Amino acid sequence: MRIGELARTVGVSADTIRFYERAGLLPRPPRTENRYREYSDVDAEHLRLLVDLRGLDVPLREAASVAAMCHSGHCADTSRELPLLIERQRHEIAQRVARFRALDTRLADLARHLAPASMLPLVSDGACCDAAAAILTAGEGRCACCAPQTT
């Protein structure tokens, strides 16, 4: 099959395929007499695995390495590496989720500070306006409504 057909089969653009080839992440296919690339079903499987691994947010080089191992007959290596790769991805995702939760908490606090009905006096850091001051002070717990109350 030609590059356009491969692209449609796998669901990527021809430019993506060319990029992977230039980067050495996908084997270059043989060419016909008229210089068209000629791909096989094995090439489609290789590319599909690479694309699917990228869909799991596996870094490009690692995805290409696993796809290359798989399609070069190193199934034992692939079977050994893939669970480790998946575990690393899950760990990275857990870290990202924690960062997103912290960010969401900070944004919720900031939204509370900026809500018109709850405008409280803000500690000025020389910010250009109250909204900028809220961003600068809310995350540090230095505004009137975030500071620990002393009795």
Backbone as a printed PyTorch tensor [residue, N CA C, xyz], in Angstrom:
tensor([[[  0.8440,  -1.1790,   0.0000],
         [  0.0000,   0.0000,   0.0000],
         [  0.8870,   1.2410,   0.0000]],

        [[  0.3550,   2.3220,  -0.5080],
         [  1.0840,   3.5990,  -0.5410],
         [  0.8600,   4.3540,   0.7680]],

        [[  1.5960,   5.4330,   0.9180],
         [  1.5820,   6.1750,   2.1790],
         [  0.1900,   6.7100,   2.5310]],

        [[ -0.5610,   7.1770,   1.5610],
         [ -1.9050,   7.6820,   1.8250],
         [ -2.8280,   6.6050,   2.3590]],

        [[ -2.7310,   5.4210,   1.7660],
         [ -3.5660,   4.3090,   2.2260],
         [ -3.1570,   3.8780,   3.6280]],

        [[ -1.8540,   3.8200,   3.8800],
         [ -1.3750,   3.4840,   5.2240],
         [ -1.8790,   4.5160,   6.2300]],

        [[ -1.7940,   5.7800,   5.8730],
         [ -2.2510,   6.8480,   6.7670],
         [ -3.7360,   6.6760,   7.0980]],

        [[ -4.5610,   6.4130,   6.0850],
         [ -5.9930,   6.2100,   6.3200],
         [ -6.2410,   4.9650,   7.1540]],

        [[ -5.5000,   3.8960,   6.8840],
         [ -5.6730,   2.6390,   7.6080],
         [ -5.3900,   2.8070,   9.0970]],

        [[ -4.3390,   3.5430,   9.4170],
         [ -3.9170,   3.6910,  10.8110],
         [ -4.5710,   4.9010,  11.4820]],

        [[ -4.9950,   5.8710,  10.6890],
         [ -5.6480,   7.0430,  11.2540],
         [ -4.6970,   8.1690,  11.6160]],

        [[ -3.6250,   8.3050,  10.8380],
         [ -2.6710,   9.4010,  11.0240],
         [ -2.4690,  10.0740,   9.6700]],

        [[ -1.7580,  11.1690,   9.6680],
         [ -1.4810,  11.8470,   8.4030],
         [ -0.2330,  11.2580,   7.7450]],

        [[ -0.1270,  11.4590,   6.4570],
         [  1.0770,  11.0360,   5.7300],
         [  2.2960,  11.7760,   6.2670]],

        [[  2.1070,  13.0320,   6.6840],
         [  3.2210,  13.7970,   7.2650],
         [  3.7260,  13.1540,   8.5530]],

        [[  2.8160,  12.5960,   9.3530],
         [  3.2170,  11.9090,  10.5830],
         [  4.0870,  10.7040,  10.2450]],

        [[  3.6870,   9.9590,   9.2430],
         [  4.4600,   8.7900,   8.8260],
         [  5.8360,   9.2230,   8.3500]],

        [[  5.8830,  10.2530,   7.5300],
         [  7.1810,  10.7480,   7.0480],
         [  8.0530,  11.2210,   8.2040]],

        [[  7.4560,  11.9030,   9.1860],
         [  8.2030,  12.3570,  10.3610],
         [  8.8070,  11.1640,  11.1030]],

        [[  7.9880,  10.1430,  11.3590],
         [  8.4850,   8.9550,  12.0650],
         [  9.6260,   8.2980,  11.2970]],

        [[  9.5110,   8.2640,   9.9870],
         [ 10.5870,   7.6790,   9.1700],
         [ 11.8680,   8.5170,   9.2570]],

        [[ 11.7380,   9.8190,   9.0720],
         [ 12.9220,  10.7020,   9.1380],
         [ 13.6010,  10.6240,  10.4990]],

        [[ 12.8070,  10.5010,  11.5530],
         [ 13.3430,  10.4420,  12.9170],
         [ 13.9270,   9.0650,  13.2360]],

        [[ 13.7660,   8.1130,  12.3230],
         [ 14.2840,   6.7650,  12.5570],
         [ 13.4220,   5.9470,  13.4950]],

        [[ 12.1730,   6.3570,  13.6960],
         [ 11.2690,   5.6650,  14.6100],
         [ 10.4100,   4.6290,  13.9000]],

        [[ 10.4330,   4.6810,  12.6060],
         [  9.6760,   3.7480,  11.7710],
         [ 10.5900,   3.3620,  10.6230]],

        [[ 10.7110,   2.0640,  10.3600],
         [ 11.6040,   1.6560,   9.2680],
         [ 11.1700,   2.2610,   7.9340]],

        [[ 12.1500,   2.6310,   7.1440],
         [ 11.8370,   3.1580,   5.8100],
         [ 11.4400,   1.9820,   4.9120]],

        [[ 10.3470,   2.1330,   4.2060],
         [  9.8930,   1.0380,   3.3540],
         [ 10.6460,   1.0180,   2.0280]],

        [[ 10.5810,  -0.0990,   1.3410],
         [ 11.1670,  -0.1170,  -0.0010],
         [ 10.3500,   0.8000,  -0.9150]],

        [[ 10.9710,   1.1890,  -2.0110],
         [ 10.2820,   2.0610,  -2.9710],
         [ 10.0960,   1.3120,  -4.2770]],

        [[  9.0430,   1.6720,  -4.9570],
         [  8.7700,   1.0810,  -6.2680],
         [  9.6460,   1.7710,  -7.3070]],

        [[  9.5700,   1.3110,  -8.5400],
         [ 10.3650,   1.9100,  -9.6190],
         [ 10.0850,   3.4000,  -9.7860]],

        [[  8.8390,   3.7910,  -9.5520],
         [  8.4870,   5.2080,  -9.7020],
         [  8.7100,   6.0020,  -8.3980]],

        [[  9.4230,   5.4010,  -7.4270],
         [  9.8620,   6.0320,  -6.1800],
         [  8.7680,   6.1880,  -5.1270]],

        [[  7.6040,   5.5430,  -5.3340],
         [  6.5730,   5.5630,  -4.3020],
         [  6.9640,   4.6190,  -3.1800]],

        [[  6.6770,   5.0240,  -1.9650],
         [  6.8910,   4.1230,  -0.8320],
         [  5.8790,   2.9880,  -0.9330]],

        [[  6.3220,   1.7950,  -0.6120],
         [  5.4400,   0.6290,  -0.6720],
         [  5.4060,  -0.0310,   0.7120]],

        [[  4.2700,   0.1010,   1.4000],
         [  4.1250,  -0.4110,   2.7630],
         [  3.3940,  -1.7420,   2.7550]],

        [[  3.7020,  -2.5370,   3.7670],
         [  3.0560,  -3.8460,   3.9140],
         [  2.1230,  -3.8240,   5.1290]],

        [[  1.4100,  -4.9120,   5.3170],
         [  0.5580,  -5.0490,   6.5070],
         [  1.3960,  -5.0270,   7.7810]],

        [[  2.6130,  -5.5590,   7.7140],
         [  3.5120,  -5.5370,   8.8730],
         [  3.8650,  -4.0900,   9.2310]],

        [[  4.0970,  -3.2570,   8.2180],
         [  4.3660,  -1.8390,   8.4670],
         [  3.1620,  -1.1780,   9.1350]],

        [[  1.9580,  -1.5430,   8.6780],
         [  0.7420,  -0.9760,   9.2660],
         [  0.6200,  -1.3860,  10.7340]],

        [[  0.9200,  -2.6470,  11.0440],
         [  0.8760,  -3.1100,  12.4380],
         [  1.8920,  -2.3640,  13.2910]],

        [[  3.0900,  -2.2010,  12.7670],
         [  4.1550,  -1.4970,  13.4800],
         [  3.7160,  -0.0620,  13.7800]],

        [[  3.2130,   0.6200,  12.7570],
         [  2.7740,   1.9960,  12.9330],
         [  1.5880,   2.0810,  13.8860]],

        [[  0.6470,   1.1620,  13.7700],
         [ -0.5200,   1.1680,  14.6520],
         [ -0.0850,   1.0000,  16.1060]],

        [[  0.8640,   0.0970,  16.3740],
         [  1.3590,  -0.0920,  17.7310],
         [  2.0310,   1.1850,  18.2320]],

        [[  2.8410,   1.7880,  17.4020],
         [  3.5130,   3.0410,  17.7640],
         [  2.4840,   4.1250,  18.0900]],

        [[  1.4890,   4.2750,  17.2370],
         [  0.4540,   5.2940,  17.4370],
         [ -0.3750,   4.9870,  18.6870]],

        [[ -0.7140,   3.7300,  18.8940],
         [ -1.5020,   3.3630,  20.0790],
         [ -0.7160,   3.6090,  21.3650]],

        [[  0.5720,   3.3150,  21.3560],
         [  1.3990,   3.5970,  22.5340],
         [  1.4670,   5.1030,  22.7850]],

        [[  1.5780,   5.8800,  21.7190],
         [  1.5660,   7.3350,  21.8810],
         [  0.2240,   7.8030,  22.4320]],

        [[ -0.8540,   7.1160,  22.0380],
         [ -2.1790,   7.4260,  22.5720],
         [ -2.2740,   7.1880,  24.0660]],

        [[ -1.3970,   6.3360,  24.5960],
         [ -1.3100,   6.0940,  26.0340],
         [ -0.3390,   7.0710,  26.6940]],

        [[  0.1130,   8.0470,  25.9110],
         [  1.0360,   9.0910,  26.3620],
         [  2.4240,   8.5410,  26.6830]],

        [[  2.7540,   7.4100,  26.0720],
         [  4.1100,   6.8750,  26.2010],
         [  5.0240,   7.7830,  25.3870]],

        [[  6.1490,   8.2000,  25.9580],
         [  7.0630,   9.0570,  25.1980],
         [  7.4330,   8.4220,  23.8530]],

        [[  7.6140,   9.2610,  22.8650],
         [  7.8170,   8.8110,  21.4920],
         [  8.9580,   7.8090,  21.3550]],

        [[ 10.1030,   8.1010,  21.9230],
         [ 11.2540,   7.1920,  21.7900],
         [ 10.9720,   5.8260,  22.4200]],

        [[ 10.3180,   5.8320,  23.5790],
         [  9.9910,   4.5600,  24.2270],
         [  8.9500,   3.7850,  23.4280]],

        [[  7.9660,   4.4890,  22.9000],
         [  6.9400,   3.8330,  22.0730],
         [  7.5760,   3.2140,  20.8410]],

        [[  8.4890,   3.9370,  20.2180],
         [  9.1720,   3.4250,  19.0290],
         [ 10.0360,   2.2210,  19.3700]],

        [[ 10.6770,   2.2510,  20.5270],
         [ 11.5230,   1.1310,  20.9510],
         [ 10.6950,  -0.1400,  21.1530]],

        [[  9.5600,  -0.0070,  21.8220],
         [  8.6880,  -1.1640,  22.0510],
         [  8.1540,  -1.6910,  20.7250]],

        [[  7.7050,  -0.7960,  19.8530],
         [  7.1810,  -1.2240,  18.5450],
         [  8.2680,  -1.9280,  17.7420]],

        [[  9.4860,  -1.4020,  17.7820],
         [ 10.5920,  -2.0230,  17.0400],
         [ 10.9190,  -3.4010,  17.6030]],

        [[ 10.9470,  -3.5160,  18.9410],
         [ 11.2130,  -4.8310,  19.5570],
         [ 10.1570,  -5.8390,  19.1300]],

        [[  8.9210,  -5.4050,  19.1930],
         [  7.8010,  -6.2920,  18.8730],
         [  7.8810,  -6.7800,  17.4360]],

        [[  8.1570,  -5.8750,  16.5210],
         [  8.1240,  -6.2360,  15.1120],
         [  9.4380,  -6.7700,  14.5730]],

        [[ 10.4320,  -6.8520,  15.4390],
         [ 11.6820,  -7.4790,  14.9970],
         [ 11.8410,  -8.8650,  15.6130]],

        [[ 10.7500,  -9.3670,  16.2060],
         [ 10.7660, -10.7260,  16.7170],
         [ 11.2650, -10.8800,  18.1370]],

        [[ 11.4120,  -9.7910,  18.8540],
         [ 11.8780,  -9.8550,  20.2470],
         [ 10.6840,  -9.8120,  21.1940]],

        [[  9.8130, -10.7750,  21.0470],
         [  8.5680, -10.7940,  21.8200],
         [  8.8240, -10.9290,  23.3170]],

        [[  9.8280, -11.7020,  23.7060],
         [ 10.1320, -11.8570,  25.1350],
         [ 10.5600, -10.5170,  25.7280]],

        [[ 11.3690,  -9.7590,  24.9850],
         [ 11.7900,  -8.4360,  25.4610],
         [ 10.5880,  -7.4970,  25.5660]],

        [[  9.7200,  -7.5530,  24.5720],
         [  8.5230,  -6.7160,  24.5750],
         [  7.6510,  -7.0760,  25.7670]],

        [[  7.4490,  -8.3630,  26.0000],
         [  6.6050,  -8.8220,  27.1040],
         [  7.1950,  -8.4360,  28.4580]],

        [[  8.5010,  -8.3300,  28.5340],
         [  9.1620,  -7.9430,  29.7800],
         [  9.1270,  -6.4170,  29.9590]],

        [[  9.3400,  -5.6790,  28.8860],
         [  9.4260,  -4.2190,  28.9560],
         [  8.0670,  -3.5270,  29.0830]],

        [[  7.0660,  -4.0570,  28.4080],
         [  5.7780,  -3.3730,  28.3690],
         [  5.1470,  -3.1950,  29.7530]],

        [[  5.1180,  -4.1990,  30.6190],
         [  4.5510,  -3.9700,  31.9590],
         [  5.3120,  -2.9030,  32.7500]],

        [[  6.6300,  -2.8650,  32.5950],
         [  7.4220,  -1.8370,  33.2800],
         [  7.0800,  -0.4510,  32.7440]],

        [[  6.9390,  -0.3660,  31.4450],
         [  6.5840,   0.8930,  30.8030],
         [  5.2040,   1.3550,  31.2630]],

        [[  4.2670,   0.4440,  31.3090],
         [  2.9130,   0.7770,  31.7560],
         [  2.9320,   1.2510,  33.2030]],

        [[  3.6960,   0.5870,  34.0430],
         [  3.7830,   1.0000,  35.4460],
         [  4.3930,   2.4010,  35.5760]],

        [[  5.4210,   2.7000,  34.7920],
         [  6.0050,   4.0460,  34.8110],
         [  4.9750,   5.0820,  34.3660]],

        [[  4.2020,   4.7450,  33.3420],
         [  3.1820,   5.6660,  32.8610],
         [  2.1310,   5.9120,  33.9370]],

        [[  1.7100,   4.8600,  34.6140],
         [  0.7040,   5.0030,  35.6690],
         [  1.2380,   5.8710,  36.8050]],

        [[  2.5170,   5.7120,  37.1410],
         [  3.1370,   6.5240,  38.1840],
         [  3.1610,   7.9930,  37.7560]],

        [[  3.5410,   8.2460,  36.5170],
         [  3.5780,   9.6110,  35.9920],
         [  2.1850,  10.2240,  35.9970]],

        [[  1.1860,   9.4480,  35.6240],
         [ -0.1940,   9.9460,  35.6090],
         [ -0.6400,  10.2740,  37.0340]],

        [[ -0.2990,   9.4300,  37.9960],
         [ -0.6590,   9.6930,  39.3970],
         [ -0.0370,  11.0070,  39.8680]],

        [[  1.1970,  11.2540,  39.4630],
         [  1.8490,  12.5120,  39.8330],
         [  1.1430,  13.7030,  39.1730]],

        [[  0.7830,  13.5470,  37.9070],
         [  0.0760,  14.6280,  37.2100],
         [ -1.2800,  14.8970,  37.8480]],

        [[ -1.9990,  13.8200,  38.2000],
         [ -3.3100,  13.9740,  38.8450],
         [ -3.1490,  14.7560,  40.1450]],

        [[ -2.1250,  14.4290,  40.9270],
         [ -1.8890,  15.1430,  42.1870],
         [ -1.6090,  16.6230,  41.9110]],

        [[ -0.8110,  16.8960,  40.8790],
         [ -0.5360,  18.2970,  40.5370],
         [ -1.8080,  19.0100,  40.0800]],

        [[ -2.6470,  18.3170,  39.2990],
         [ -3.9000,  18.9220,  38.8480],
         [ -4.8470,  19.1670,  40.0200]],

        [[ -4.8940,  18.2490,  40.9660],
         [ -5.7490,  18.4560,  42.1460],
         [ -5.2790,  19.6770,  42.9410]],

        [[ -3.9750,  19.7930,  43.1250],
         [ -3.4390,  20.9530,  43.8350],
         [ -3.7510,  22.2370,  43.0660]],

        [[ -3.6220,  22.1840,  41.7600],
         [ -3.9420,  23.3470,  40.9350],
         [ -5.4230,  23.6850,  41.0420]],

        [[ -6.2940,  22.6770,  41.0250],
         [ -7.7240,  22.9090,  41.1360],
         [ -8.0480,  23.5550,  42.4830]],

        [[ -7.4270,  23.1030,  43.5390],
         [ -7.6380,  23.6880,  44.8680],
         [ -7.2070,  25.1490,  44.8660]],

        [[ -6.0650,  25.4180,  44.2830],
         [ -5.5740,  26.7950,  44.2310],
         [ -6.5190,  27.6750,  43.4100]],

        [[ -7.0020,  27.1590,  42.2760],
         [ -7.9340,  27.9250,  41.4470],
         [ -9.2580,  28.1670,  42.1790]],

        [[ -9.7440,  27.1770,  42.9150],
         [-10.9820,  27.3500,  43.6780],
         [-10.8020,  28.4220,  44.7470]],

        [[ -9.6570,  28.4020,  45.4200],
         [ -9.3760,  29.4320,  46.4270],
         [ -9.3350,  30.8060,  45.7670]],

        [[ -8.6750,  30.8800,  44.6340],
         [ -8.5670,  32.1560,  43.9220],
         [ -9.9420,  32.6350,  43.4660]],

        [[-10.7710,  31.7240,  42.9710],
         [-12.1220,  32.0970,  42.5390],
         [-12.9150,  32.6410,  43.7180]],

        [[-12.7440,  32.0420,  44.8860],
         [-13.4320,  32.5170,  46.0820],
         [-12.9760,  33.9410,  46.4110]],

        [[-11.7020,  34.2200,  46.2740],
         [-11.1640,  35.5450,  46.5710],
         [-11.6670,  36.5890,  45.5880]],

        [[-11.8820,  36.1680,  44.3620],
         [-12.2560,  37.1210,  43.3250],
         [-13.7570,  37.2580,  43.1390]],

        [[-14.5490,  36.4430,  43.8440],
         [-16.0000,  36.5220,  43.7290],
         [-16.4590,  37.8920,  44.2370]],

        [[-17.2880,  38.6050,  43.4860],
         [-17.6990,  39.9630,  43.8800],
         [-18.3310,  40.0320,  45.2710]],

        [[-19.0980,  39.0300,  45.6600],
         [-19.7740,  39.0760,  46.9620],
         [-18.8130,  38.8550,  48.1270]],

        [[-17.6380,  38.3310,  47.8570],
         [-16.7350,  38.0220,  48.9690],
         [-15.4420,  38.7990,  48.9130]],

        [[-15.4490,  39.9460,  48.2490],
         [-14.2210,  40.7240,  48.1690],
         [-13.8170,  41.1570,  49.5690]],

        [[-12.7300,  40.6190,  50.0290],
         [-12.1940,  40.9370,  51.3380],
         [-10.9470,  41.7720,  51.1650]],

        [[-10.5470,  42.4660,  52.1800],
         [ -9.3050,  43.2310,  52.0620],
         [ -8.1490,  42.2920,  51.7710]],

        [[ -7.3380,  42.6570,  50.8180],
         [ -6.2010,  41.8330,  50.4300],
         [ -4.9130,  42.4560,  50.9260]],

        [[ -3.9460,  41.6320,  51.2040],
         [ -2.6310,  42.1220,  51.5740],
         [ -1.9670,  42.5920,  50.2990]],

        [[ -1.5690,  43.8200,  50.2390],
         [ -0.9790,  44.3600,  49.0220],
         [  0.4850,  43.9700,  48.9220]],

        [[  0.8500,  43.4950,  47.7650],
         [  2.2450,  43.1800,  47.4750],
         [  2.7700,  44.1430,  46.4240]],

        [[  2.1100,  45.2830,  46.3210],
         [  2.5000,  46.2140,  45.2760],
         [  1.9800,  45.7700,  43.9220]],

        [[  0.9610,  44.8990,  43.9300],
         [  0.3850,  44.4310,  42.6760],
         [ -0.3870,  45.5690,  42.0270]],

        [[ -0.5990,  45.4680,  40.7380],
         [ -1.2500,  46.5440,  39.9960],
         [ -2.7300,  46.6520,  40.2950]],

        [[ -3.3520,  45.5800,  40.7910],
         [ -4.7830,  45.6310,  41.1060],
         [ -5.1080,  44.5470,  42.1180]],

        [[ -6.3450,  44.5810,  42.6240],
         [ -6.7580,  43.5900,  43.6220],
         [ -6.7170,  42.1680,  43.0710]],

        [[ -7.0720,  41.9960,  41.7950],
         [ -7.0640,  40.6520,  41.2100],
         [ -5.6460,  40.0930,  41.1820]],

        [[ -4.6840,  40.8990,  40.7760],
         [ -3.2890,  40.4450,  40.7530],
         [ -2.8050,  40.1770,  42.1710]],

        [[ -3.2120,  41.0160,  43.1100],
         [ -2.8120,  40.8060,  44.5020],
         [ -3.3730,  39.4870,  45.0250]],

        [[ -4.6150,  39.1700,  44.6360],
         [ -5.2230,  37.9070,  45.0770],
         [ -4.4240,  36.7160,  44.5760]],

        [[ -3.9900,  36.7770,  43.3290],
         [ -3.1930,  35.6830,  42.7680],
         [ -1.8810,  35.5500,  43.5250]],

        [[ -1.2610,  36.6760,  43.8200],
         [  0.0410,  36.6490,  44.4890],
         [ -0.0590,  36.2120,  45.9370]],

        [[ -1.1430,  36.5880,  46.6330],
         [ -1.2010,  36.3190,  48.0710],
         [ -2.0170,  35.0970,  48.4510]],

        [[ -3.0260,  34.7450,  47.6580],
         [ -3.9110,  33.6360,  48.0260],
         [ -3.1690,  32.3150,  48.0940]],

        [[ -2.2970,  32.0800,  47.1630],
         [ -1.5700,  30.8160,  47.1440],
         [ -0.6110,  30.6720,  48.3070]],

        [[ -0.2640,  31.7880,  48.9080],
         [  0.6640,  31.7580,  50.0370],
         [ -0.0570,  31.8360,  51.3720]],

        [[ -1.4010,  31.9480,  51.3520],
         [ -2.1680,  32.0070,  52.5890],
         [ -1.9710,  33.3180,  53.3440]],

        [[ -1.6730,  34.4060,  52.6250],
         [ -1.3870,  35.6750,  53.2920],
         [ -2.5430,  36.6580,  53.2180]],

        [[ -3.6870,  36.2680,  52.7160],
         [ -4.7980,  37.2160,  52.6670],
         [ -5.6570,  37.0680,  53.9210]],

        [[ -6.5360,  38.0050,  54.1260],
         [ -7.3330,  38.0530,  55.3530],
         [ -8.1910,  36.8040,  55.5400]],

        [[ -8.7400,  36.2650,  54.4700],
         [ -9.6410,  35.1200,  54.6500],
         [ -8.8960,  33.7830,  54.6760]],

        [[ -7.6420,  33.7490,  54.2720],
         [ -6.8780,  32.4970,  54.2850],
         [ -5.9590,  32.3860,  55.4970]],

        [[ -5.5960,  33.5150,  56.0540],
         [ -4.6470,  33.4990,  57.1570],
         [ -5.2590,  32.8010,  58.3510]],

        [[ -4.4740,  32.0260,  59.0740],
         [ -5.0000,  31.3660,  60.2750],
         [ -5.5020,  32.4220,  61.2590]],

        [[ -6.6760,  32.1880,  61.7700],
         [ -7.2640,  33.1240,  62.7300],
         [ -6.6730,  32.8810,  64.1050]],

        [[ -6.2560,  33.9530,  64.7480],
         [ -5.7170,  33.8330,  66.1140],
         [ -6.7490,  34.3230,  67.0860]],

        [[ -6.8630,  33.6710,  68.1830],
         [ -7.8660,  34.0680,  69.1790],
         [ -7.2330,  34.5090,  70.4480]]])
